[in-house]
């Protein structure tokens, strides 16, 4: 957050306010009209399950980021199992930052089945939070771009993790997860592409979906039955 404060102190304009979630029916109608191929995906998928089941509370930004780190590069099933073991180690709840720092890394690996790298990522997140370099309580106030900037300053939180946090925790409506393999594969199949689309190609493809790209991603995930959970 120091970067944001410095910008304001220097007379720069404050970050754009976050966008407001739209009415689902309005968003779906827009996607249908904007893209006939996506309309077919929507028809095939049907009604989406409500997001957020089993996730940390909306005000628990730290817990949501812990969950995101645990789930990196894992199947939905494996990520859920490891996350549940981590919760069990801390009494059925996400660990607090100081608890992560106070727990021996080897013990944390053994208890939850985490890799050495992910234990390091969790410790980096805890250190940024405890030191105040990452002011989690301010994230709600920031634009999507600012949230990505703040989160990716933490070792182990890349753009993909920031996108998942924006989509599923902050509920931002116009996030395009261009680096997600599931979204890319679903787009390849739906649009009959010869290969997986690159991030740039996916951005171009998704332009008509604005400002409802989060919802479009959810339909694409569901078309492969692998929406992040």
C-alpha positions as a Python dict, from the first residue, in 0.01 Angstrom:
ca = {
    (1, 'X'): (0, 0, 0),
    (2, 'X'): (298, 231, 28),
    (3, 'X'): (284, 282, -349),
    (4, 'X'): (-76, 402, -331),
    (5, 'X'): (-3, 642, -43),
    (6, 'X'): (300, 779, -224),
    (7, 'X'): (96, 844, -537),
    (8, 'X'): (-158, 1044, -344),
    (9, 'X'): (103, 1237, -151),
    (10, 'X'): (265, 1336, -479),
    (11, 'X'): (-63, 1474, -607),
    (12, 'X'): (-158, 1182, -830),
    (13, 'X'): (-521, 1088, -873),
    (14, 'X'): (-664, 820, -643),
    (15, 'X'): (-731, 475, -786),
    (16, 'X'): (-1054, 417, -972),
    (17, 'X'): (-1329, 280, -748),
    (18, 'X'): (-1410, -90, -787),
    (19, 'X'): (-1695, -177, -1019),
    (20, 'X'): (-2035, -274, -880),
    (21, 'X'): (-2163, -629, -936),
    (22, 'X'): (-2446, -628, -1192),
    (23, 'X'): (-2782, -797, -1182),
    (24, 'X'): (-2715, -1158, -1296),
    (25, 'X'): (-3004, -1165, -1542),
    (26, 'X'): (-2885, -843, -1704),
    (27, 'X'): (-2528, -974, -1726),
    (28, 'X'): (-2637, -1303, -1885),
    (29, 'X'): (-2857, -1119, -2136),
    (30, 'X'): (-2562, -903, -2233),
    (31, 'X'): (-2336, -1205, -2284),
    (32, 'X'): (-2597, -1383, -2496),
    (33, 'X'): (-2643, -1081, -2719),
    (34, 'X'): (-2273, -998, -2744),
    (35, 'X'): (-2149, -1344, -2842),
    (36, 'X'): (-2357, -1622, -3005),
    (37, 'X'): (-2092, -1884, -2929),
    (38, 'X'): (-2093, -1795, -2561),
    (39, 'X'): (-2472, -1798, -2571),
    (40, 'X'): (-2449, -2164, -2673),
    (41, 'X'): (-2214, -2235, -2382),
    (42, 'X'): (-2461, -2068, -2145),
    (43, 'X'): (-2747, -2280, -2282),
    (44, 'X'): (-2543, -2598, -2242),
    (45, 'X'): (-2428, -2518, -1888),
    (46, 'X'): (-2759, -2397, -1750),
    (47, 'X'): (-2788, -2227, -1414),
    (48, 'X'): (-2464, -2168, -1224),
    (49, 'X'): (-2427, -2270, -864),
    (50, 'X'): (-2389, -1972, -628),
    (51, 'X'): (-2021, -1886, -580),
    (52, 'X'): (-1863, -1877, -240),
    (53, 'X'): (-1963, -2212, -89),
    (54, 'X'): (-1699, -2324, 158),
    (55, 'X'): (-1494, -2009, 111),
    (56, 'X'): (-1367, -1773, 381),
    (57, 'X'): (-1601, -1497, 496),
    (58, 'X'): (-1609, -1187, 272),
    (59, 'X'): (-1412, -983, 524),
    (60, 'X'): (-1143, -1251, 567),
    (61, 'X'): (-907, -1139, 294),
    (62, 'X'): (-613, -1313, 454),
    (63, 'X'): (-794, -1648, 467),
    (64, 'X'): (-894, -1613, 103),
    (65, 'X'): (-534, -1554, -2),
    (66, 'X'): (-417, -1853, 203),
    (67, 'X'): (-674, -2061, 18),
    (68, 'X'): (-556, -1928, -315),
    (69, 'X'): (-193, -2018, -244),
    (70, 'X'): (-290, -2368, -134),
    (71, 'X'): (-488, -2423, -455),
    (72, 'X'): (-222, -2311, -701),
    (73, 'X'): (-152, -2563, -980),
    (74, 'X'): (-373, -2830, -823),
    (75, 'X'): (-695, -2993, -929),
    (76, 'X'): (-1006, -2871, -752),
    (77, 'X'): (-1028, -3197, -555),
    (78, 'X'): (-665, -3194, -442),
    (79, 'X'): (-676, -2826, -349),
    (80, 'X'): (-987, -2877, -137),
    (81, 'X'): (-836, -3175, 46),
    (82, 'X'): (-510, -2996, 132),
    (83, 'X'): (-693, -2682, 237),
    (84, 'X'): (-916, -2883, 472),
    (85, 'X'): (-607, -3042, 631),
    (86, 'X'): (-458, -2697, 681),
    (87, 'X'): (-778, -2577, 849),
    (88, 'X'): (-785, -2885, 1072),
    (89, 'X'): (-430, -2811, 1188),
    (90, 'X'): (-546, -2470, 1307),
    (91, 'X'): (-865, -2575, 1482),
    (92, 'X'): (-1094, -2574, 1180),
    (93, 'X'): (-1021, -2218, 1061),
    (94, 'X'): (-765, -2045, 838),
    (95, 'X'): (-440, -1969, 1022),
    (96, 'X'): (-366, -1614, 1130),
    (97, 'X'): (-50, -1452, 995),
    (98, 'X'): (145, -1477, 1320),
    (99, 'X'): (43, -1841, 1358),
    (100, 'X'): (197, -1920, 1019),
    (101, 'X'): (519, -1749, 1120),
    (102, 'X'): (525, -1923, 1458),
    (103, 'X'): (472, -2272, 1310),
    (104, 'X'): (779, -2470, 1210),
    (105, 'X'): (779, -2496, 828),
    (106, 'X'): (844, -2870, 838),
    (107, 'X'): (552, -2918, 1072),
    (108, 'X'): (328, -2717, 842),
    (109, 'X'): (435, -2925, 543),
    (110, 'X'): (369, -3251, 725),
    (111, 'X'): (33, -3146, 870),
    (112, 'X'): (-125, -3020, 551),
    (113, 'X'): (74, -3190, 274),
    (114, 'X'): (200, -2860, 140),
    (115, 'X'): (506, -2831, -81),
    (116, 'X'): (815, -2652, 45),
    (117, 'X'): (747, -2371, -203),
    (118, 'X'): (391, -2317, -84),
    (119, 'X'): (499, -2303, 279),
    (120, 'X'): (741, -2032, 171),
    (121, 'X'): (461, -1849, -8),
    (122, 'X'): (238, -1866, 300),
    (123, 'X'): (519, -1726, 512),
    (124, 'X'): (576, -1443, 263),
    (125, 'X'): (207, -1354, 278),
    (126, 'X'): (216, -1361, 658),
    (127, 'X'): (527, -1143, 668),
    (128, 'X'): (376, -885, 432),
    (129, 'X'): (59, -876, 640),
    (130, 'X'): (227, -851, 981),
    (131, 'X'): (467, -581, 860),
    (132, 'X'): (188, -374, 708),
    (133, 'X'): (337, -384, 359),
    (134, 'X'): (9, -544, 251),
    (135, 'X'): (-287, -364, 408),
    (136, 'X'): (-560, -615, 350),
    (137, 'X'): (-838, -397, 488),
    (138, 'X'): (-778, -147, 206),
    (139, 'X'): (-816, -389, -84),
    (140, 'X'): (-1193, -336, -108),
    (141, 'X'): (-1130, 29, -191),
    (142, 'X'): (-890, -32, -478),
    (143, 'X'): (-945, -83, -849),
    (144, 'X'): (-881, -426, -996),
    (145, 'X'): (-546, -310, -1133),
    (146, 'X'): (-436, -179, -794),
    (147, 'X'): (-537, -500, -619),
    (148, 'X'): (-328, -701, -867),
    (149, 'X'): (-34, -469, -809),
    (150, 'X'): (-52, -503, -432),
    (151, 'X'): (-98, -881, -426),
    (152, 'X'): (171, -966, -678),
    (153, 'X'): (426, -787, -457),
    (154, 'X'): (395, -1092, -228),
    (155, 'X'): (624, -1382, -320),
    (156, 'X'): (401, -1663, -443),
    (157, 'X'): (100, -1453, -542),
    (158, 'X'): (99, -1413, -917),
    (159, 'X'): (-153, -1263, -1153),
    (160, 'X'): (-358, -1586, -1159),
    (161, 'X'): (-397, -1579, -780),
    (162, 'X'): (-488, -1211, -792),
    (163, 'X'): (-752, -1283, -1056),
    (164, 'X'): (-905, -1560, -844),
    (165, 'X'): (-911, -1328, -541),
    (166, 'X'): (-1081, -1054, -741),
    (167, 'X'): (-1337, -1291, -891),
    (168, 'X'): (-1432, -1517, -606),
    (169, 'X'): (-1354, -1316, -294),
    (170, 'X'): (-1405, -952, -384),
    (171, 'X'): (-1675, -1039, -638),
    (172, 'X'): (-1544, -809, -909),
    (173, 'X'): (-1755, -852, -1224),
    (174, 'X'): (-1516, -780, -1510),
    (175, 'X'): (-1205, -992, -1450),
    (176, 'X'): (-1063, -1195, -1739),
    (177, 'X'): (-855, -1489, -1618),
    (178, 'X'): (-637, -1499, -1929),
    (179, 'X'): (-374, -1724, -1769),
    (180, 'X'): (-613, -1991, -1643),
    (181, 'X'): (-573, -2320, -1828),
    (182, 'X'): (-937, -2416, -1776),
    (183, 'X'): (-1068, -2094, -1932),
    (184, 'X'): (-826, -2128, -2223),
    (185, 'X'): (-919, -2491, -2284),
    (186, 'X'): (-1291, -2417, -2264),
    (187, 'X'): (-1252, -2133, -2512),
    (188, 'X'): (-1052, -2358, -2746),
    (189, 'X'): (-1332, -2613, -2749),
    (190, 'X'): (-1625, -2371, -2763),
    (191, 'X'): (-1480, -2167, -3049),
    (192, 'X'): (-1323, -2459, -3236),
    (193, 'X'): (-973, -2311, -3217),
    (194, 'X'): (-680, -2514, -3350),
    (195, 'X'): (-474, -2459, -3032),
    (196, 'X'): (-514, -2309, -2687),
    (197, 'X'): (-561, -1934, -2721),
    (198, 'X'): (-279, -1717, -2592),
    (199, 'X'): (-359, -1458, -2324),
    (200, 'X'): (-360, -1187, -2593),
    (201, 'X'): (-596, -1391, -2812),
    (202, 'X'): (-824, -1456, -2515),
    (203, 'X'): (-834, -1087, -2430),
    (204, 'X'): (-937, -1007, -2786),
    (205, 'X'): (-1198, -1283, -2786),
    (206, 'X'): (-1343, -1159, -2457),
    (207, 'X'): (-1372, -794, -2555),
    (208, 'X'): (-1746, -820, -2638),
    (209, 'X'): (-1810, -971, -2293),
    (210, 'X'): (-1719, -651, -2108),
    (211, 'X'): (-1820, -558, -1841),
    (212, 'X'): (-1922, -912, -1741),
    (213, 'X'): (-1609, -1117, -1810),
    (214, 'X'): (-1606, -1279, -1465),
    (215, 'X'): (-1944, -1436, -1535),
    (216, 'X'): (-1829, -1545, -1881),
    (217, 'X'): (-1528, -1720, -1724),
    (218, 'X'): (-1757, -1901, -1483),
    (219, 'X'): (-1967, -2036, -1769),
    (220, 'X'): (-1653, -2147, -1953),
    (221, 'X'): (-1523, -2324, -1641),
    (222, 'X'): (-1855, -2495, -1587),
    (223, 'X'): (-1858, -2616, -1947),
    (224, 'X'): (-1562, -2834, -1847),
    (225, 'X'): (-1698, -2897, -1494),
    (226, 'X'): (-1387, -2753, -1333),
    (227, 'X'): (-1481, -2416, -1188),
    (228, 'X'): (-1245, -2320, -904),
    (229, 'X'): (-1406, -2381, -566),
}
